[in-house]
């Protein structure tokens, strides 16, 4: 019996993150008799790989050194020659390094996905990165951008013909991420952190510059400074870990509001925690299609998100949430006040957000679209 086609997924690293979570969700949901998978990490991987539900998925670390590492390309070439994948599916800037080794190793079909902006190129105007992508363009058979914003970037800045592009949104597991069935559950935070009258503002994401949790902290501080009465009810939850966590917490401590903030680090019970929130905030400086934003919508939360990247494609401004300028803590503070004081607003927009997630961003639809791309290539 012939083995199913093998897909080599190349990513920067397999740590906790939206792209990585999306990849694992995809692999877990594609039937094993349709495709085999191997994950090739340009750097390394963590125990996040344990979320894979298939024991036949190999995870390989290339251990690329910072900067130019010719040896990494040679190691990629050897991996591809040994495994003989039918399809390469690279993702984002670091994944470009896999295209030439895959071509030289005889990998017939090569897909490249664009999942979001680079930290050094938040608006897509970096000429050096545009040139780098153009140089790799002949090696790519099919591009998969996650948003219409990234699709425009590929067409207008990289010169990719629309016939070579298939735009696919991320999908959310609406059975796992759902509103609380009854009363809002209490948070597993320190005793006395919140009560039934509290309005809990939350965000989820790795503490790194592009996620800009500092702007959320500043907005929360301004909210309480401008509206002292809200100190009794407003609470902030910041889930995630990363290099900037201590810096953000120091700012909140200096402002005197550390007791009103819960920052538990990385968690594996995000779907449960979101049921305890009242408002979700995504303060990023750049985004592709945010998994956590979709998860919040699916949990029936109104969303305050920055008007960057694919966020405006997910959030219907004034219907399922509000879009605010990136890096503008004053605008964020004003919007936070509107939601903290607006119980009926939170309820109506949260219900609309849940409906939008169910109708337009199901994980089943996402998997079906990826499989359709893989099938089309495999049959040629």
TORMAR-90026 format. One line per 10 residues: number of its first residue (from 1); their letters; for each residue x, y, z of C-alpha. Coordinates in steps of 0.001 Angstrom, whole numbers, plus 500000, padded with zeros to 6 digits. Example, Ala and Ser with C-alpha at 12.3 -4.5 7.8 and 13.67 -1.06 7.14 Angstrom:
<recs>
1> AS> 512300 495500 507800; 513670 498940 507140
</recs>
This chain:
<recs>
1> XXXXXXXXXX> 500000 500000 500000; 501352 503424 499024; 502089 505798 501904; 500234 509123 501971; 502177 512128 500639; 504635 513701 503094; 504497 517427 503876; 507566 519105 505389; 506453 522119 507418; 509307 524581 507992
11> XXXXXXXXXX> 508932 527138 510792; 511268 529316 512858; 510804 527333 516086; 508151 525229 517776; 507434 527203 520939; 504196 528557 522377; 502773 530918 519770; 499914 531543 517393; 501610 530278 514235; 502845 527180 516023
21> XXXXXXXXXX> 499442 526490 517559; 497803 526868 514153; 500231 524375 512616; 499595 521798 515334; 495826 522256 514990; 496143 521700 511243; 498222 518535 511571; 495987 517120 514298; 492897 517546 512127; 494113 516304 508751
31> XXXXXXXXXX> 493250 512581 508508; 496352 510411 508882; 495450 508445 505763; 495519 511641 503678; 498901 513174 504555; 502002 512503 506618; 503875 515388 508251; 507298 516383 509509; 508000 519682 511284; 511403 521217 510572
41> XXXXXXXXXX> 512391 524001 512988; 515015 526449 511765; 516086 526915 515379; 514705 524502 517986; 511557 523263 519706; 510076 522963 523191; 507648 520588 524876; 504944 522465 522959; 505421 519641 520445; 503656 517361 522925
51> XXXXXXXXXX> 500372 518915 521781; 500670 516871 518604; 498103 514078 518751; 499875 511898 516188; 502921 509855 517147; 504105 509574 513540; 505029 513276 513227; 508775 513806 513438; 510077 517144 514757; 513566 518153 513619
61> XXXXXXXXXX> 515729 521038 514879; 518160 522592 512391; 519729 524716 515174; 520451 527633 512868; 522894 530140 514319; 522000 533870 514402; 522771 535718 511185; 524045 533911 508115; 524525 530208 508665; 525467 528371 505479
71> XXXXXXXXXX> 525660 525160 507468; 521946 525405 508213; 521148 525313 504494; 523317 522231 504099; 521545 520545 507015; 518187 521407 505431; 519318 519938 502123; 520325 516685 503832; 516993 516475 505681; 515044 516938 502453
81> XXXXXXXXXX> 517198 514434 500554; 516685 511850 503294; 512953 512348 503904; 511969 513045 500280; 508863 515113 501107; 506274 515550 498386; 505441 519083 499514; 507426 521779 501309; 505323 524254 503287; 507543 527021 504655
91> XXXXXXXXXX> 506246 529910 506714; 507308 533520 507237; 510694 535148 506775; 512892 532443 508313; 511132 529797 506224; 512512 531343 503044; 515858 529725 503876; 514326 526315 503159; 513230 527044 499593; 516559 526688 497771
101> XXXXXXXXXX> 517674 523558 499672; 514263 522002 498972; 514524 522841 495265; 518048 521407 495032; 516956 518302 496947; 514217 517654 494411; 511138 518580 496443; 508600 518952 493653; 506001 521224 495244; 506877 524274 497352
111> XXXXXXXXXX> 504383 526392 499282; 505235 529508 501251; 502913 530984 503865; 502907 534581 505087; 501433 534726 508581; 502261 538244 509755; 504601 541205 509637; 508225 541072 510703; 509189 543122 513771; 511588 545173 511606
121> XXXXXXXXXX> 508958 545685 508903; 505656 546497 510584; 504162 548198 507517; 505776 546057 504815; 507919 548898 503450; 511355 547402 504174; 513062 547331 500765; 515662 544765 501819; 513003 542278 502911; 510971 542959 499779
131> XXXXXXXXXX> 514030 542156 497654; 514701 538993 499649; 511171 537772 499029; 511358 538665 495323; 514578 536677 494955; 512845 533601 496372; 509672 534101 494313; 510687 531752 491430; 511103 528915 493941; 507527 529138 495245
141> XXXXXXXXXX> 504686 527375 493467; 501863 528516 495757; 501627 531340 498306; 499229 531190 501259; 498779 534543 503036; 496577 534500 506125; 494920 537843 505468; 493808 540060 502613; 496332 542595 503899; 499184 540128 503374
151> XXXXXXXXXX> 497727 539087 500018; 497904 542720 498866; 501499 542881 500083; 502455 539842 498007; 500774 541241 494900; 501826 544879 495141; 505242 544729 496822; 506572 541281 495897; 505005 541044 492440; 503266 537699 492908
161> XXXXXXXXXX> 500538 536999 490365; 497113 536427 491896; 496909 533018 490189; 499640 531771 492543; 497939 532963 495746; 495375 531214 497937; 494352 533299 500940; 493290 531208 503958; 492161 532595 507302; 493106 530936 510565
171> XXXXXXXXXX> 490352 528892 512147; 489222 528541 515745; 487881 525494 517561; 484441 526824 518467; 483676 523725 520538; 486697 524283 522779; 486546 528084 522854; 482990 528914 523824; 481151 531203 526244; 480660 530018 529809
181> XXXXXXXXXX> 477436 527949 529906; 476135 529630 533054; 477659 532209 535374; 481136 533522 534605; 483653 531248 536393; 486055 532806 538877; 489710 533198 537960; 492313 530958 539618; 494098 534111 540807; 495068 535170 544323
191> XXXXXXXXXX> 492241 535425 546830; 490410 538723 546688; 491672 539646 543221; 488179 539821 541765; 484540 539316 542685; 481179 539109 540935; 481161 542879 540363; 484605 542964 538747; 485035 543774 535063; 488013 541784 533878
201> XXXXXXXXXX> 490104 543010 530957; 492412 540399 529469; 494981 539651 526817; 496943 536561 525807; 500274 536549 524012; 504021 536261 524309; 505661 539314 525892; 507639 540674 522958; 507865 544123 521346; 505402 543469 518500
211> XXXXXXXXXX> 502655 542403 520934; 503025 545724 522832; 501568 544689 526186; 503225 547822 527548; 500681 549947 525705; 497882 547966 527342; 499519 548529 530725; 499732 552272 530019; 496100 552331 528902; 495026 550539 532084
221> XXXXXXXXXX> 497028 552974 534226; 495473 555974 532469; 492005 554453 532826; 492363 554213 536604; 494094 557582 536955; 491315 559269 534976; 488481 557282 536572; 489381 556529 540214; 485943 554994 540818; 486856 552124 538477
231> XXXXXXXXXX> 489637 550959 540810; 486911 549041 542641; 485874 547021 539596; 488447 547079 536769; 490993 544252 536760; 493675 543319 534229; 494799 539806 533264; 497897 539392 531070; 498555 535769 530106; 501875 534858 528532
241> XXXXXXXXXX> 505596 534832 529089; 508573 536380 527403; 511456 538832 527697; 509347 541940 528406; 507130 540500 531146; 509173 541928 534033; 509370 545355 532380; 505595 545558 531976; 504980 544417 535545; 507514 546923 536898
251> XXXXXXXXXX> 505582 549721 535180; 502295 548578 536726; 503958 548245 540136; 505459 551731 539929; 502004 553104 539094; 500619 551429 542209; 498277 549032 540421; 500101 545699 540671; 497419 544356 543029; 494817 544893 540304
261> XXXXXXXXXX> 496773 542835 537760; 497197 539075 537414; 500049 537925 535165; 500259 534137 535576; 502748 533495 532768; 502108 530948 530028; 499035 528774 530603; 497554 525704 528963; 494009 526491 530119; 493426 529602 528005
271> XXXXXXXXXX> 489991 528441 526862; 488881 528292 530504; 490502 531593 531444; 488793 533405 528586; 485406 532391 529982; 486270 534462 533060; 487026 537630 531079; 484640 540450 530178; 486753 542275 527577; 489611 541070 525374
281> XXXXXXXXXX> 492338 543449 524200; 494860 542851 521415; 497357 545773 521561; 499768 544507 518866; 501827 546774 516638; 501405 544260 513797; 499350 541115 513212; 498554 538591 510536; 495396 536784 511586; 495502 536500 515367
291> XXXXXXXXXX> 494560 533125 516815; 493976 534599 520268; 491665 537238 518830; 489603 534523 517133; 489587 532495 520348; 488308 535493 522297; 485559 536099 519746; 484608 532433 519910; 484331 532747 523706; 481791 535522 523227
301> XXXXXXXXXX> 484044 538420 524209; 483938 541918 522739; 487369 542760 521361; 489396 545953 521479; 492121 545536 518855; 494626 547751 517126; 493775 548642 513527; 496766 546806 512039; 497331 543868 509704; 494437 541448 509549
311> XXXXXXXXXX> 492669 542746 512678; 490163 544871 510702; 489242 541741 508717; 488243 539964 511938; 486763 542718 514097; 483674 544485 512784; 484236 547926 514263; 481252 548904 516378; 479595 545484 516004; 481899 542866 517508
321> XXXXXXXXXX> 484382 545244 519085; 486358 548424 518534; 489497 549159 516526; 491987 551615 518028; 495239 553135 516710; 498342 551102 517512; 500601 552517 520206; 497998 555048 521377; 497420 554502 525091; 495087 557530 525358
331> XXXXXXXXXX> 492674 556107 522780; 492916 552710 524428; 492132 554137 527877; 489032 555913 526556; 487835 552756 524825; 488459 550676 527931; 486304 553067 529955; 483460 552714 527453; 483499 548928 527810; 484095 548753 531564
341> XXXXXXXXXX> 481078 550994 532115; 478990 549448 529311; 477581 546111 530447; 474953 545964 527691; 477585 546910 525096; 479801 544053 526246; 476927 541600 526050; 475646 542576 522601; 479066 542783 520965; 480208 539567 522640
351> XXXXXXXXXX> 477223 537696 521211; 477916 539151 517767; 481587 538149 518038; 480670 534548 518846; 478300 534381 515878; 480946 535803 513539; 483531 533260 514709; 481097 530396 514135; 479997 531561 510690; 483279 532720 509168
361> XXXXXXXXXX> 486295 531335 511039; 485693 527687 511913; 488711 525433 512156; 486975 522847 509965; 486784 525352 507100; 490462 526235 507545; 491553 522592 507393; 489380 521961 504337; 491016 524862 502470; 494558 523744 503276
371> XXXXXXXXXX> 493806 520165 502252; 492364 521448 498970; 495677 523191 498221; 497691 520103 499156; 495402 517877 497058; 495719 520087 493997; 499516 520021 494170; 499709 516300 494938; 497638 515481 491875; 499916 517352 489459
</recs>
